[in-house]
Amino acid sequence: MTSRQARIQEDTYFRVMHILQENPDLTQRELAEQLGVSVGGLNYCLKALMKKGLVKMQNFSQSKNKFGYVYILTPSGIAEKAALTSRFLKRKMEEYEALKAEIETLKSEVVDIVHLEDRYERTLP
């Protein structure tokens, strides 16, 4: 099992790559806002993804980014995103099943409490 910090980092990479695949010409500020992270944190993440060869920055004159850059997933970035998507989905399904089980337990507890209250009220004079 990976550490909590590693899962958070992997989730961040997944989210960054997911958004970039759909919107490669977002500015870092726009991307950071969509992710709910600081621009500095996003910059650190993008540099790590570029260092790993998963994302490349390319000059693009039609970009809405005033510096004219777009962030493109490399072929290995696309493959890694597919693997991240699979792991992300598996984790979210496990979280969903655990949450579903917790909800069922809470529903049962509520029913038990209501029954206890009914019994208690019937014993009162």
DSSP file (Angstrom, degrees, kcal/mol; ACC not computed):
  #  RESIDUE AA STRUCTURE BP1 BP2  ACC     N-H-->O    O-->H-N    N-H-->O    O-->H-N    TCO  KAPPA ALPHA  PHI   PSI    X-CA   Y-CA   Z-CA
    1    1 A M              0   0    0      0, 0.0     2,-0.1     0, 0.0     0, 0.0   0.000 360.0 360.0 360.0 135.1    0.0    0.0    0.0
    2    2 A T        -     0   0    0      1,-0.1     5,-0.0     2,-0.1     0, 0.0  -0.404 360.0 -97.5 -79.8 158.8    1.3    3.4   -0.9
    3    3 A S     >  -     0   0    0      1,-0.1     4,-2.2    -2,-0.1     5,-0.2  -0.260  30.5-111.6 -70.7 161.9    1.7    6.2    1.6
    4    4 A R  H  > S+     0   0    0      1,-0.2     4,-2.4     2,-0.2     5,-0.2   0.908 119.4  52.1 -59.4 -43.3   -1.0    8.9    2.0
    5    5 A Q  H  > S+     0   0    0      1,-0.2     4,-2.4     2,-0.2    -1,-0.2   0.894 108.5  50.3 -62.6 -40.7    1.5   11.5    0.6
    6    6 A A  H  > S+     0   0    0      2,-0.2     4,-2.6     1,-0.2    -1,-0.2   0.887 110.4  50.3 -65.5 -38.5    2.2    9.3   -2.5
    7    7 A R  H  X S+     0   0    0     -4,-2.2     4,-2.8     2,-0.2    -2,-0.2   0.909 110.4  49.4 -65.3 -41.3   -1.5    8.9   -3.1
    8    8 A I  H  X S+     0   0    0     -4,-2.4     4,-2.3     2,-0.2    -2,-0.2   0.927 112.7  47.3 -63.1 -43.9   -2.1   12.6   -2.9
    9    9 A Q  H  X S+     0   0    0     -4,-2.4     4,-2.6     2,-0.2    -2,-0.2   0.918 112.9  48.8 -63.3 -43.4    0.8   13.3   -5.3
   10   10 A E  H  X S+     0   0    0     -4,-2.6     4,-2.6     2,-0.2    -2,-0.2   0.905 111.2  50.0 -63.8 -41.7   -0.5   10.6   -7.7
   11   11 A D  H  X S+     0   0    0     -4,-2.8     4,-2.7     2,-0.2    -1,-0.2   0.894 110.7  50.3 -62.7 -39.9   -4.0   12.1   -7.5
   12   12 A T  H  X S+     0   0    0     -4,-2.3     4,-2.8     2,-0.2     5,-0.2   0.937 110.7  48.4 -64.5 -46.1   -2.6   15.5   -8.2
   13   13 A Y  H  X S+     0   0    0     -4,-2.6     4,-2.8     1,-0.2     5,-0.3   0.927 112.3  50.2 -58.1 -44.9   -0.7   14.2  -11.2
   14   14 A F  H  X S+     0   0    0     -4,-2.6     4,-2.7     1,-0.2    -2,-0.2   0.945 112.4  45.9 -58.6 -49.3   -3.8   12.5  -12.5
   15   15 A R  H  X S+     0   0    0     -4,-2.7     4,-2.4     2,-0.2     5,-0.2   0.907 113.8  48.6 -64.1 -42.2   -5.9   15.6  -12.1
   16   16 A V  H  X S+     0   0    0     -4,-2.8     4,-2.7     1,-0.2    -1,-0.2   0.947 115.0  44.3 -61.5 -48.6   -3.3   17.9  -13.8
   17   17 A M  H  X S+     0   0    0     -4,-2.8     4,-2.1    -5,-0.2    -2,-0.2   0.872 111.9  53.8 -66.4 -36.5   -2.9   15.5  -16.7
   18   18 A H  H  X S+     0   0    0     -4,-2.7     4,-1.2    -5,-0.3    -1,-0.2   0.940 113.4  41.7 -62.2 -48.3   -6.6   15.0  -17.0
   19   19 A I  H  X S+     0   0    0     -4,-2.4     4,-2.8     1,-0.2     3,-0.3   0.913 113.8  52.4 -67.7 -42.2   -7.3   18.7  -17.3
   20   20 A L  H  < S+     0   0    0     -4,-2.7    -1,-0.2     1,-0.2    -2,-0.2   0.860 103.4  57.6 -63.6 -34.7   -4.3   19.3  -19.6
   21   21 A Q  H  < S+     0   0    0     -4,-2.1    -1,-0.2     1,-0.2    -2,-0.2   0.878 116.4  35.7 -63.2 -35.1   -5.4   16.6  -22.0
   22   22 A E  H  < S+     0   0    0     -4,-1.2    -2,-0.2    -3,-0.3    -1,-0.2   0.811 134.8  22.7 -85.0 -32.8   -8.7   18.5  -22.4
   23   23 A N    ><  +     0   0    0     -4,-2.8     3,-1.4    -5,-0.1    -1,-0.2  -0.629  63.6 166.4-137.4  74.4   -7.4   22.0  -22.2
   24   24 A P  T 3  S+     0   0    0      0, 0.0    47,-2.7     0, 0.0    -1,-0.1   0.698  74.3  59.4 -68.2 -17.8   -3.7   22.2  -23.0
   25   25 A D  T 3  S+     0   0    0     45,-0.2    40,-0.3    -5,-0.1    39,-0.2   0.235  72.7 126.6 -99.5  17.1   -3.7   26.0  -23.4
   26   26 A L    <   -     0   0    0     -3,-1.4    45,-0.1    45,-0.1     2,-0.1  -0.437  62.6-118.9 -65.6 144.7   -4.8   26.9  -19.9
   27   27 A T     >  -     0   0    0      1,-0.1     4,-2.6    -2,-0.1     5,-0.2  -0.406  25.5-109.4 -75.0 163.6   -2.6   29.2  -18.0
   28   28 A Q  H  > S+     0   0    0      1,-0.2     4,-2.8     2,-0.2     5,-0.2   0.892 121.2  53.3 -61.3 -37.5   -0.9   28.0  -14.9
   29   29 A R  H  > S+     0   0    0      2,-0.2     4,-2.3     1,-0.2    -1,-0.2   0.931 110.5  45.9 -63.2 -45.4   -3.2   30.3  -12.9
   30   30 A E  H  > S+     0   0    0      2,-0.2     4,-2.3     1,-0.2    -2,-0.2   0.912 114.8  47.6 -63.8 -42.3   -6.3   28.9  -14.5
   31   31 A L  H  X S+     0   0    0     -4,-2.6     4,-2.0     2,-0.2    -2,-0.2   0.918 111.0  50.9 -65.1 -43.5   -5.2   25.4  -14.0
   32   32 A A  H  X>S+     0   0    0     -4,-2.8     5,-2.2    -5,-0.2     4,-1.5   0.901 109.9  50.9 -60.9 -41.1   -4.3   26.1  -10.4
   33   33 A E  H  <5S+     0   0    0     -4,-2.3     3,-0.2     1,-0.2    -1,-0.2   0.922 109.3  49.9 -63.4 -44.0   -7.7   27.5   -9.8
   34   34 A Q  H  <5S+     0   0    0     -4,-2.3    -1,-0.2     1,-0.2    -2,-0.2   0.863 116.3  42.7 -62.2 -34.8   -9.4   24.5  -11.3
   35   35 A L  H  <5S-     0   0    0     -4,-2.0    -1,-0.2    -5,-0.2    -2,-0.2   0.655 107.4-124.8 -85.6 -17.2   -7.4   22.2   -9.1
   36   36 A G  T  <5S+     0   0    0     -4,-1.5     2,-0.3     1,-0.3    -3,-0.2   0.839  70.5 118.4  73.8  33.2   -7.7   24.3   -6.0
   37   37 A V      < -     0   0    0     -5,-2.2    -1,-0.3    -6,-0.2    -2,-0.1  -0.800  69.9 -92.0-123.6 168.0   -4.0   24.6   -5.5
   38   38 A S     >  -     0   0    0     -2,-0.3     4,-2.4     1,-0.1     5,-0.2  -0.388  32.1-118.5 -75.0 158.0   -1.5   27.5   -5.4
   39   39 A V  H  > S+     0   0    0      1,-0.2     4,-2.8     2,-0.2     5,-0.2   0.893 117.4  52.6 -63.0 -39.0    0.2   28.6   -8.6
   40   40 A G  H  > S+     0   0    0      2,-0.2     4,-2.2     1,-0.2    -1,-0.2   0.907 109.0  48.7 -62.6 -42.4    3.5   27.7   -7.0
   41   41 A G  H  > S+     0   0    0      2,-0.2     4,-2.0     1,-0.2    -2,-0.2   0.900 112.7  48.0 -63.9 -40.8    2.3   24.2   -6.1
   42   42 A L  H  X S+     0   0    0     -4,-2.4     4,-3.2     2,-0.2     5,-0.2   0.918 109.1  53.3 -65.2 -42.8    1.1   23.7   -9.6
   43   43 A N  H  X S+     0   0    0     -4,-2.8     4,-2.4     1,-0.2    -2,-0.2   0.913 108.8  49.8 -58.7 -43.1    4.4   25.0  -11.1
   44   44 A Y  H  X S+     0   0    0     -4,-2.2     4,-2.0     2,-0.2    -1,-0.2   0.913 112.6  47.8 -59.6 -44.1    6.3   22.4   -8.9
   45   45 A C  H  X S+     0   0    0     -4,-2.0     4,-2.5     2,-0.2    -2,-0.2   0.922 111.1  49.7 -64.9 -45.6    3.9   19.7  -10.1
   46   46 A L  H  X S+     0   0    0     -4,-3.2     4,-2.6     1,-0.2    -1,-0.2   0.901 109.9  51.3 -61.7 -40.8    4.3   20.7  -13.8
   47   47 A K  H  X S+     0   0    0     -4,-2.4     4,-2.7    -5,-0.2    -1,-0.2   0.908 110.2  49.5 -62.3 -40.8    8.1   20.7  -13.5
   48   48 A A  H  X S+     0   0    0     -4,-2.0     4,-1.9     2,-0.2    -2,-0.2   0.918 111.6  48.4 -63.9 -42.7    8.0   17.2  -12.0
   49   49 A L  H  <>S+     0   0    0     -4,-2.5     5,-2.7     1,-0.2     6,-1.0   0.882 113.5  47.3 -65.1 -37.8    5.8   16.0  -14.8
   50   50 A M  H ><5S+     0   0    0     -4,-2.6     3,-1.1     4,-0.2    -2,-0.2   0.903 109.5  53.2 -69.1 -40.4    8.1   17.5  -17.4
   51   51 A K  H 3<5S+     0   0    0     -4,-2.7    -2,-0.2     1,-0.3    -1,-0.2   0.870 108.5  50.5 -61.6 -36.1   11.2   16.1  -15.7
   52   52 A K  T 3<5S-     0   0    0     -4,-1.9    -1,-0.3    -5,-0.2    -2,-0.2   0.562 116.7-117.9 -77.2  -8.0    9.5   12.6  -15.9
   53   53 A G  T < 5S+     0   0    0     -3,-1.1    24,-0.4    -4,-0.3    23,-0.3   0.707  84.5 115.1  80.0  20.1    8.9   13.2  -19.6
   54   54 A L  S   <S+     0   0    0     -5,-2.7    20,-2.1     1,-0.2     2,-0.4   0.737  77.0  28.4 -93.8 -25.7    5.1   13.0  -19.1
   55   55 A V  E     -A   73   0A   0     -6,-1.0     2,-0.4    18,-0.3    -2,-0.2  -0.984  66.3-164.8-133.8 143.3    4.3   16.6  -20.1
   56   56 A K  E     -A   72   0A   0     16,-2.9    16,-3.1    -2,-0.4     2,-0.5  -0.974  17.3-133.3-128.5 149.8    6.1   19.0  -22.4
   57   57 A M  E     -A   71   0A   0     -2,-0.4     2,-0.4    14,-0.2    14,-0.2  -0.853  27.9-172.4 -99.6 131.4    5.7   22.7  -22.7
   58   58 A Q  E     -A   70   0A   0     12,-2.9    12,-2.5    -2,-0.5     2,-0.3  -0.972  26.7-117.7-129.8 139.5    5.4   23.9  -26.3
   59   59 A N  E     +A   69   0A   0     -2,-0.4     2,-0.4    10,-0.2    10,-0.3  -0.586  37.4 175.2 -73.3 131.7    5.4   27.4  -27.8
   60   60 A F    >   -     0   0    0      8,-4.7     3,-1.5    -2,-0.3     5,-0.1  -0.927  24.7-156.4-145.9 113.5    2.1   28.0  -29.5
   61   61 A S  T 3  S+     0   0    0     -2,-0.4    -1,-0.1     1,-0.3     8,-0.1   0.765  92.9  53.8 -67.3 -27.0    1.2   31.4  -31.0
   62   62 A Q  T 3  S+     0   0    0      6,-0.1    -1,-0.3     2,-0.0     7,-0.1   0.425  81.2 121.7 -87.0   3.2   -2.6   30.9  -30.9
   63   63 A S    <   -     0   0    0     -3,-1.5     5,-0.1     1,-0.1     7,-0.1  -0.358  64.7-139.4 -66.1 143.4   -2.6   30.1  -27.2
   64   64 A K  S    S+     0   0    0    -39,-0.2     2,-0.3     5,-0.1    -1,-0.1   0.671  79.4 103.3 -74.4 -15.6   -4.7   32.3  -24.9
   65   65 A N  S >  S-     0   0    0      4,-0.3     3,-2.6   -40,-0.3    -5,-0.1  -0.535  79.4-134.5 -65.9 125.0   -1.8   32.1  -22.5
   66   66 A K  T 3  S+     0   0    0     -2,-0.3    -1,-0.2     1,-0.3    -3,-0.0   0.739 106.0  54.0 -60.7 -22.0    0.0   35.4  -22.9
   67   67 A F  T 3  S-     0   0    0      2,-0.1    -1,-0.3    -8,-0.0    -7,-0.1   0.556 112.1-122.8 -86.4  -7.4    3.4   33.7  -23.0
   68   68 A G    <   +     0   0    0     -3,-2.6    -8,-4.7     1,-0.2     2,-0.3   0.833  61.8 139.6  73.9  33.0    2.1   31.5  -25.9
   69   69 A Y  E     -A   59   0A   0    -10,-0.3     2,-0.3   -44,-0.1    -4,-0.3  -0.838  31.9-169.9-110.3 148.1    2.7   28.1  -24.2
   70   70 A V  E     -A   58   0A   0    -12,-2.5   -12,-2.9    -2,-0.3     2,-0.6  -0.957  20.1-133.1-126.4 153.0    0.6   25.0  -24.2
   71   71 A Y  E     -A   57   0A   0    -47,-2.7     2,-0.4    -2,-0.3   -14,-0.2  -0.932  27.7-172.4-108.1 120.3    1.2   21.9  -22.0
   72   72 A I  E     -A   56   0A   0    -16,-3.1   -16,-2.9    -2,-0.6     2,-0.3  -0.910  24.3-123.5-118.6 136.8    1.0   18.7  -24.0
   73   73 A L  E     -A   55   0A   0     -2,-0.4   -18,-0.3   -18,-0.2   -19,-0.1  -0.616  29.5-136.3 -73.5 134.0    1.0   15.1  -22.7
   74   74 A T     >  -     0   0    0    -20,-2.1     4,-2.6    -2,-0.3     5,-0.2  -0.357  30.8 -97.4 -78.9 168.1    3.8   13.2  -24.3
   75   75 A P  H  > S+     0   0    0      0, 0.0     4,-2.0     0, 0.0     5,-0.1   0.908 131.4  46.6 -54.5 -40.8    3.1    9.6  -25.6
   76   76 A S  H  > S+     0   0    0    -23,-0.3     4,-2.5     1,-0.2     5,-0.2   0.831 109.7  55.6 -70.9 -28.5    4.5    8.3  -22.3
   77   77 A G  H  > S+     0   0    0    -24,-0.4     4,-2.5     2,-0.2    -1,-0.2   0.884 106.5  49.8 -66.0 -39.3    2.4   10.9  -20.5
   78   78 A I  H  X S+     0   0    0     -4,-2.6     4,-1.9     2,-0.2    -2,-0.2   0.915 112.6  47.2 -65.2 -42.7   -0.7    9.5  -22.2
   79   79 A A  H  X S+     0   0    0     -4,-2.0     4,-1.8    -5,-0.2    -2,-0.2   0.912 113.5  47.9 -64.5 -42.7    0.2    6.0  -21.2
   80   80 A E  H  X S+     0   0    0     -4,-2.5     4,-3.0     1,-0.2    -2,-0.2   0.884 108.5  54.7 -66.2 -38.1    0.9    7.1  -17.6
   81   81 A K  H  X S+     0   0    0     -4,-2.5     4,-2.8     1,-0.2    -1,-0.2   0.901 106.3  52.2 -62.0 -39.8   -2.4    8.9  -17.5
   82   82 A A  H  X S+     0   0    0     -4,-1.9     4,-2.0     2,-0.2    -1,-0.2   0.919 112.1  45.5 -61.2 -43.2   -4.2    5.7  -18.5
   83   83 A A  H  X S+     0   0    0     -4,-1.8     4,-2.2     2,-0.2    -2,-0.2   0.908 113.7  49.0 -66.5 -41.8   -2.4    3.9  -15.6
   84   84 A L  H  X S+     0   0    0     -4,-3.0     4,-3.0     1,-0.2     5,-0.2   0.898 109.1  53.5 -63.4 -40.3   -3.2    6.7  -13.2
   85   85 A T  H  X S+     0   0    0     -4,-2.8     4,-2.7    -5,-0.2    -1,-0.2   0.916 108.7  49.4 -60.9 -43.5   -6.8    6.7  -14.3
   86   86 A S  H  X S+     0   0    0     -4,-2.0     4,-2.2     2,-0.2    -2,-0.2   0.931 114.7  43.2 -62.2 -46.7   -7.1    3.0  -13.6
   87   87 A R  H  X S+     0   0    0     -4,-2.2     4,-2.5     2,-0.2    -2,-0.2   0.896 114.2  51.5 -67.2 -39.6   -5.5    3.3  -10.1
   88   88 A F  H  X S+     0   0    0     -4,-3.0     4,-2.6     2,-0.2    -2,-0.2   0.930 111.2  47.5 -61.6 -46.9   -7.6    6.4   -9.3
   89   89 A L  H  X S+     0   0    0     -4,-2.7     4,-2.4    -5,-0.2    -2,-0.2   0.909 111.1  51.0 -62.3 -43.1  -10.8    4.6  -10.4
   90   90 A K  H  X S+     0   0    0     -4,-2.2     4,-2.1     2,-0.2    -1,-0.2   0.928 112.2  46.9 -60.1 -45.9   -9.9    1.6   -8.3
   91   91 A R  H  X S+     0   0    0     -4,-2.5     4,-2.4     1,-0.2    -2,-0.2   0.911 112.5  49.1 -63.0 -42.8   -9.3    3.7   -5.2
   92   92 A K  H  X S+     0   0    0     -4,-2.6     4,-2.4     1,-0.2    -1,-0.2   0.866 109.9  51.6 -67.2 -35.7  -12.5    5.7   -5.7
   93   93 A M  H  X S+     0   0    0     -4,-2.4     4,-2.5     2,-0.2    -1,-0.2   0.901 110.2  49.2 -66.3 -40.2  -14.5    2.5   -6.1
   94   94 A E  H  X S+     0   0    0     -4,-2.1     4,-2.3     2,-0.2    -2,-0.2   0.913 112.1  48.4 -63.7 -42.3  -13.0    1.2   -2.8
   95   95 A E  H  X S+     0   0    0     -4,-2.4     4,-2.5     2,-0.2    -2,-0.2   0.903 111.0  51.4 -63.0 -40.7  -13.9    4.5   -1.1
   96   96 A Y  H  X S+     0   0    0     -4,-2.4     4,-2.7     2,-0.2    -2,-0.2   0.926 110.3  47.7 -61.9 -46.6  -17.4    4.2   -2.5
   97   97 A E  H  X S+     0   0    0     -4,-2.5     4,-2.2     2,-0.2    -1,-0.2   0.899 112.9  48.9 -63.2 -40.8  -17.9    0.7   -1.2
   98   98 A A  H  X S+     0   0    0     -4,-2.3     4,-2.3     2,-0.2    -1,-0.2   0.907 112.8  47.7 -65.4 -41.0  -16.6    1.6    2.2
   99   99 A L  H  X S+     0   0    0     -4,-2.5     4,-2.5     2,-0.2    -2,-0.2   0.897 110.2  52.4 -65.9 -40.7  -18.8    4.7    2.3
  100  100 A K  H  X S+     0   0    0     -4,-2.7     4,-2.2     2,-0.2    -2,-0.2   0.916 110.4  48.0 -60.7 -43.5  -21.8    2.6    1.2
  101  101 A A  H  X S+     0   0    0     -4,-2.2     4,-2.2     2,-0.2    -2,-0.2   0.904 111.3  50.6 -64.4 -41.3  -21.1    0.1    4.0
  102  102 A E  H  X S+     0   0    0     -4,-2.3     4,-2.5     1,-0.2    -2,-0.2   0.901 109.2  51.5 -63.5 -40.5  -20.8    2.9    6.5
  103  103 A I  H  X S+     0   0    0     -4,-2.5     4,-2.5     2,-0.2    -2,-0.2   0.914 109.4  50.0 -62.7 -43.1  -24.1    4.4    5.4
  104  104 A E  H  X S+     0   0    0     -4,-2.2     4,-2.2     2,-0.2    -1,-0.2   0.900 110.4  50.1 -62.4 -40.9  -25.8    1.0    5.8
  105  105 A T  H  X S+     0   0    0     -4,-2.2     4,-2.3     2,-0.2    -2,-0.2   0.925 111.7  48.0 -62.6 -44.6  -24.4    0.7    9.3
  106  106 A L  H  X S+     0   0    0     -4,-2.5     4,-2.4     2,-0.2    -2,-0.2   0.886 109.6  52.4 -65.1 -38.9  -25.6    4.2   10.2
  107  107 A K  H  X S+     0   0    0     -4,-2.5     4,-2.3     2,-0.2    -1,-0.2   0.925 110.1  49.0 -60.9 -43.6  -29.1    3.5    8.8
  108  108 A S  H  X S+     0   0    0     -4,-2.2     4,-2.5     1,-0.2    -2,-0.2   0.901 110.0  51.2 -62.7 -41.9  -29.2    0.3   10.9
  109  109 A E  H  X S+     0   0    0     -4,-2.3     4,-2.5     2,-0.2    -1,-0.2   0.898 108.7  51.4 -62.5 -40.5  -28.2    2.3   14.0
  110  110 A V  H  X S+     0   0    0     -4,-2.4     4,-2.5     2,-0.2    -2,-0.2   0.923 110.0  49.0 -63.3 -44.0  -30.9    4.9   13.4
  111  111 A V  H  X S+     0   0    0     -4,-2.3     4,-2.3     1,-0.2    -2,-0.2   0.921 111.6  49.8 -61.1 -43.9  -33.5    2.1   13.1
  112  112 A D  H  X S+     0   0    0     -4,-2.5     4,-2.3     1,-0.2    -2,-0.2   0.904 110.6  49.7 -61.9 -42.0  -32.3    0.6   16.4
  113  113 A I  H  X S+     0   0    0     -4,-2.5     4,-2.6     2,-0.2    -1,-0.2   0.912 109.7  50.8 -63.9 -42.9  -32.4    4.0   18.1
  114  114 A V  H  X S+     0   0    0     -4,-2.5     4,-2.4     1,-0.2    -2,-0.2   0.917 110.8  49.1 -61.8 -42.8  -35.9    4.6   16.9
  115  115 A H  H  X S+     0   0    0     -4,-2.3     4,-2.5     2,-0.2    -2,-0.2   0.908 111.2  49.6 -62.9 -41.7  -37.0    1.2   18.2
  116  116 A L  H  X S+     0   0    0     -4,-2.3     4,-2.7     2,-0.2    -2,-0.2   0.914 110.5  50.1 -63.3 -42.5  -35.4    1.9   21.6
  117  117 A E  H  X S+     0   0    0     -4,-2.6     4,-2.7     2,-0.2    -2,-0.2   0.912 110.0  50.9 -62.2 -42.0  -37.1    5.2   21.8
  118  118 A D  H  X S+     0   0    0     -4,-2.4     4,-1.9     2,-0.2    -2,-0.2   0.935 112.3  46.4 -60.5 -46.4  -40.4    3.6   21.0
  119  119 A R  H  X S+     0   0    0     -4,-2.5     4,-1.2     1,-0.2    -2,-0.2   0.905 112.9  50.0 -63.0 -41.3  -39.9    1.0   23.7
  120  120 A Y  H  X S+     0   0    0     -4,-2.7     4,-0.7     1,-0.2     3,-0.5   0.918 109.6  50.3 -63.7 -43.9  -38.8    3.6   26.2
  121  121 A E  H >< S+     0   0    0     -4,-2.7     3,-0.5     1,-0.2    -1,-0.2   0.851 107.8  54.1 -64.4 -34.0  -41.8    5.8   25.5
  122  122 A R  H 3< S+     0   0    0     -4,-1.9    -1,-0.2     1,-0.2    -2,-0.2   0.764 105.9  53.4 -71.5 -24.1  -44.2    2.8   26.0
  123  123 A T  H 3< S+     0   0    0     -4,-1.2    -1,-0.2    -3,-0.5    -2,-0.2   0.619  88.0  98.6 -86.0 -11.7  -42.7    2.1   29.4
  124  124 A L    <<        0   0    0     -4,-0.7    -3,-0.0    -3,-0.5    -4,-0.0  -0.502 360.0 360.0 -75.6 144.2  -43.3    5.6   30.7
  125  125 A P              0   0    0      0, 0.0    -1,-0.1     0, 0.0    -3,-0.1   0.500 360.0 360.0 -71.0 360.0  -46.4    6.1   32.8
